[in-house]
């Protein structure tokens, strides 16, 4: 799954640890999501989208999504 999490995080000037703290997850979880090694649960995806005031589709998209 592709995601724009690194860009959204950097636009806010947040470290991976700050994002992890905001989401209530470990820094390792944030790293894994950003690198595409871990797909977040639906509740976590909703928290991410709400935190950045956007839609889940603005953050996460299937690898084969041609935009």
N, C-alpha and C positions, 0 to 999 in steps of 0.2 A: 504494500500500500504506500503510495506517495503521500507526503504531507508537507505543509508549509510551516510546521511548528518552529524550526530554527529561525526562519525569517521573522515570524510573528514575535518570537521571544527577543530576538536581537533588536527589532524595532522599538521594543519597550525598554531596551537597555538592561534586560534581565539575564542573570546567569542561569545555567541549568539548575543549580541548587535553589535559586529563588523561585523558578517555575515549579520545581518539585514541591517546595514548601507551600506555594499557593494552591497546588492541586492535592496536597496531602499524600504524595507518593514519594518514592525514593529518587535520588538523582540518577541512579542506575536505570530506573524505569523511563525517565525522560530521555536519557541517552539512547536507550533501546528503541523507543518510539521514533526519535529523530532520525536514527540510522535505518529505520524500516525493519528492524529485527523483531519487533513486537507490535502487534496491532492492539490498540487499547480496547477495553471493554466498552460497550455502548454507554454506560453511565459515565465512564471517564471521558469518552469522546464528547459527551454533552457538557461536562464540566470544562473541558478545554475550550469548546466553542463559546460557552457563556463567559468564560474569563476574558476572552479576546473579543467579545461582543460581535460574534459572527456565526454563520451557519456551519454545521459539521462539514458540509460539502466544501466550504471555503478552506478547511484545514486538511481534510482527508479525502483521498480519491483512489479508486482502484488503479493498479499499475497500468492496466490496459485502457484506461479512460483517455480518449483522444482529445479531450477538452472541446 
